[in-house]
Amino acid sequence: MSEAESSLGLFGAFERHNFGDWLMAYCAAELIRPKQAEWLYDFEDFGLGINSSVGNFAKLTDYLGRTAEPNIIHVGGETLACSSKAAAEMSSQTNKSIFNRPLHYVLPEKYGSKVIKRFFFGVGGTGIPSLGRDDTESLLDSLNSASWVSVRDPLSQSNLATLGVEARLNPDLVHVISKIFPRDFGYSNNGTKLVLQISEVILDSYLNETSELLLEHFSDFDSITLVIAGIAPGHDSFRAYFDLVSVVNRVRPNWMRILFDIDPFSIVREIASANLVIASSLHFRIVAMSYAIPRITIFVEKSINYGRHWDIEDFSVENYSQMGEMVSRIKNIDLEQLKELSLSRSNEVLDNWNEMMEIYGQ
C-alpha cells in the first residue's frame, strides 16, 4: 500500500481561523506520527486567517478519490450538530460544500462504493436537540456505523444516549498540548502577567463593565495582553480590543497591549507564560489547564460546563458580579494541584487515543 493509500485523514473545522479547532488537528497529527496525517477540508477556499501552510491540507474529495481504504478521524470541536450552511458562514465561504451532506463535519459511511472507516474523537454535540428529523437521522446513520465515538462533555454524551448512541467520554484532545509542545515556564513570585480573551459579542455588550472590572480587581498586575482566539465570523475582534484599550488607557495608559500575531503557537506561548488567564474561549481554558496556569472562564455556557466537569474547581463566572469572590479563590490556588490535574487529564486523553488507534490497526 502506498503512503497516500495508508495515510490517515483528519477532518474538522480547521479550514477557518479558530485557535481550538486548529490545535485539535495539530495534536492529532503529532500523536499519529510517524504515520502521515492529512488535514482534510471541504470548501474551495480557506477562511480568513488560514492558508495551506498551516497544516498538511488536502481536499476531502481528492483524498477519498485516491485512497483505497479511507480512514478518517473526526477531530473534536462542536461539530455533531453543525449544518453545512453554518459551516460555510463561519468559514467565510460564499460557495457551498463540494461534498454535500446535511451536517458538514459528519461524514457518511460510504463515498461511492468505498467504505469510509470513521473515528469520532472527543467531539461536541451540545446542539443535537435542536436538529430536525432528517439531520438527526443522518447523524445516527453516521455514528452507528462508526468505528469509534467519544465526546468531550457530559451533555453531548447525554444527548447521544437519548438517541440510543453509546459514546465514550474523554477530555478534549488539546489537553495533550503541553506534552507535545513542552515549555518549562515555571512560576515567579514577581510574575504579574494577565492574558485576556473576550469574544466580540461579549465585549461589545460589556465594554465599560470590563474596563471597570479590570481596573478594580487586577490593578496589581503589571501588564494585560489581549489575545485573539479566532477571527472567523462569530469569534473575536481586534476592533473590539482597540475599543477596550482606548477606554482603559484613559485611566492607566500603556497597561494593556494587543497581540496581533494570530499564529496558534504564538497564542499558546502567551497562555503558557501567563500568571492568570481570563477567557470566554473553551480552548484558552484547556490550554491553561494543560500548562497548569490559573484560569477564569467568563460567561460562555459551553466553556463553563466543560470546566465544571474536567477542572479541579469551578473557575468560572456567569456575570461580572461574581468576579471579586473568584479572584480571592484563584489567588489562593495550589499550583501543585493544577500540575497534577494537567498530568491526569492528558493521560486520560492518551489512554483513550491509544485504545482508538488499536481499533484503527485491526
N, C-alpha and C positions, 0 to 999 in steps of 0.2 A: 504494500500500500504506500502510495507517495506521501510526501509531507503534507500536501494540500488535502489529500483524502483523509489523513489521520488527524488533522488539526481540529481543535475544539472551537466552536463558536460561542461568543459571549453576546447576549442580547439584553438590552436595557435602554434606559433613557439617557444615553450619554452622547447623543448627537446634538445636544443643546448644552449651553453652559450652566451647569448646576454642579456645585462642588461635590455633593454627596454621590450623585449618580456617577460622576467620573471616577471618584475614589473607589467605588464598588468594583468597577471594571478593572481598575489598576490592581487592586488587591487580588481579585480573581486571577488575573493574568500572571501575577507573581507567584501565587500558590500553585499554579499549573506547571510552572517551569520545571524541567527543560522542555516540556511539550509546548508546541506552538499554540497560541490563542489568537483568534481574530475577533476584533470588535465589530459586530455586525450592525449596520444601520439600514433603515428602510425609507429614506427620503432621498430626493435627487441631490439635495444640498445639505450642508451643515448649518445649524443655527448660529446666531450671533455669538462670537467668542470662542467658537470651536473650529478647528481645522484638522486636516488629515494627519498632522504631525503629532497630535496629542496621543494617539494610540495606533495600534496595528489595525486600521479600519479596512473593512471590505463590505460591499453591498450584500445584503441578505440574499437576494436572488442569485447573485454571482456565486456566492458560497454554496448555496443549495444546488445550483446547476452543475458545479464541478466536483462536488463531494459525493463519493459513492454511498457512504453511510454517515449522514449528518448527525452530529451530537452537539446540542446547544444547551448551554447553561443560561437560564434567565436570571440575571444578576440583580437581585434586590430592587429596592425602590417601591414606591406606592403605585404599582403597575397593574395589579389584577383587575382594577375597575376603570382603567384609563381608556377612553374611547379614541378612535383614530382621529376624530375631529379635535379633541382636546390635545392630543399629542402634537398635531400639526400646529395648533395655535401656540403651544408652549415652545415649540422648536422654531418659531418664526417662519414657518413654511406656508407658501401660498398654494402649493400643489399637494395633492393627496398622496397617501402612501402608495408605493409602487407594488405593494403586495397586500391587497385589500382584505380586511377582516374587521369584525366589529370592535374588538379590543386590540389596540395597536401592539401592545407589548406581550400579548398572549398568543403564541403560535399554535396552529392546529397540528394534529398528529401527522398529516400527510402533506407532501408537496408533490403533486402529480402522483406518480407511482412510488415515490420514495417515502419511507417512514422516517420521521424525524424523532430521534431519541432525545427527549427533553427533560431537563432538571431545573426545578424552580427552587432557588436557594435564598432564604431569608427575604422573600418578597412581602409586600404590604397589600392588604385588601380591606382597609377600613371602610372604603366606599362601596363595598359589594351590595349592601342592602338597597342602594339606590339604582341598581341595574334593572333594566327591563327584562321581560321574559326571554327574548331572543338572545340578548347579551349574556344572561345567566346560563342559558343552555350551551352557548358557545364556550363559556368559561368551564363549565362542568365537563364538556366533551374533551377539552384540552387537559385539564387537571387529572381526570380519571384515567387517561391514557399515558400520563407522565411517569417517568421512572423515579422521580423524587419530588416531593413537595414539602417545603418548610417555609414558615413565615416568621416575621421578626417581632410580632407583638400579639398579646392575648386576644385583642379584639378581632384581628384578622383571623386568628385560629378559630375563634368562636363563630365568626361569620361563615367560615367554610364548613364547620361542623354542622351548622344549621342546614346547609345544603347537602350534607351527607359525605363531605370530603374530610378525610382524616389527614391533618397536616402536622408535621413536627413544629416545635417552637425552638428557635435558636436566636442568639443575639445577631445584630446586623454585622455583615461581613467586615465593615470598616473598623471594627474593634481590633483587628489584627494589624492596623497601620503602624503601630509603634514597634511591632516585631519586624515588619518588612522595611520600615524606614526609621531605624533606631537613632535616637539622639539622647545623649546624657546631659539634659538641661540642668538638672538639679534645682535646688531652691536656695534662695538667699534671703536673709532677714531684711535686707535693704531693697529687695525686689518690689517694685511698685508699678508694674505694667498691667493695664487692663485692656483686654481685647473685647471689642463690642461689635455685634452684628444685629441689625434690626431690619426686618422686611420693609419694603416701601410703604405698604398699606398701613402698617402699624405706625411708622414714623410720621407719615402724613397726618394720621389721626391724633397722635400724641406728641407732637414736636415740642411744645413748650413744657409739657409734663416731663418728657425725657430729659430735657436740659436741666430742669429744676431738680430732678431726682439725682442726676449725676453729680451736680454741684453740692447737693445735700449729703449724700451717702458715700461718695467716692472721692472727696476732695483730698484725701491723704495719698492718693495715687499720683505718681509723678507724671504719668502720661496715659492717654487713652488712644488706642489705634482702632479706627473704624475699618472693618474688613467686609468685603462682599462675599456672600455665599453663592450668588448666581445672578447673571444678568439676563437670563432668559425671561420672557414675559411672565409676570406674576411673582417675581422674586424681589431682588434688591435694586437699589437705585443710587448712583453716585450723586444725582441731583438732590435726593433727599438727604444724603450725607452732608453735602455742601450746606444745605439749609440748617442742619443741626450745628455744624461747626460755626456757622455765622452767628447763631443765637448764643452759643456758649462763649465765643470769643469776646462778646460784649462784657462779660464778667471775668473771664480768665483766658486771656489771649495765649495762643501757642500751646495750649494744653492738649488739644486733640489734633491728630493727623489722620489722613485717609490713605490707606494702602491702595494704590491704583493698579498694582500687579494682580491680575486675575488668574495667574498660573496656580493650579491646585497645590503644588508643593510649596509655593510661597505662602499660601494661606495656611497650610499645615504647620510650617515653621513659626508663623505668627502665633497660632494657637498654642503650640507646644512650648513656646518660650514665655508664655504669659504667666502671671501670678493669679489671674482670675479671668474667666471667660463668661460674658453675658451674651446670650444669643436667643433668637427665636428659631434658628435653624436646628433641625434634628441632628445633622451631621457635625455641626460645631460642637454640640454636646457629646456626641460619640467620640470624636477625635480628642476632645478634652478628657473624656473618660479613659481613652486608650493611653494617653500620656500622663494620667494621674494629676490633671490640673483642676483646681477648684472651679466649679461652674454653676451658673444660674440660668435656667431656662425661663423665658418670658412669653406669656400669652398663648402660644400656639398649642392647641389641644393635642395634636399628634406627637409633638416633641415632649410635652408634659407627661402624657400617658406612657410613652416609651420609658422615660426616666423613672417614673414611679415603679415600673416593673423591674428594670435592669440595674438601676443605680443603687448605691449604698443607702442613700436617703432621698427624699423628695425635694431636690434642689430646684424648685420651680415656684414662680409666682403667676397667678392668674390676673392680677392687676397690680399697679404700682403701689397701692396702699400696703401691700404685704412685703415690700422690699426692705423696710427697716428691720423687721424681725429676721428676714432671710440673711441680711448682711451680718447680723450678730452671730447667726449659726455658722455661716460659711467661714468667718474669721477664726472659729474655734475647731474647725475640722481637723481630724487626724490625717495627716498626709500619708502615713504608712498604710492606713486603711484604704486610701484611694489607690495606692500602688498594688495592694493585694487584690482589690476589685479588678483593676486593669488586667492583671495576670489571669484571674479567674475567667473573665469574660472572653478574652482572646483564646484561652484554652477551650472554652465551650464551643466557640466558632470552629476552631481547628478540628476538634473531635467530630463534629457534625460534617464538616467539609470532607475529612478523610473517609468517613463512612460513605458519603455520597460518591466519592471518587472510586471506592471499591466496587460499587454497583456499576459505575461507568465502565470499569475494566472488565466486567464479567461478559 
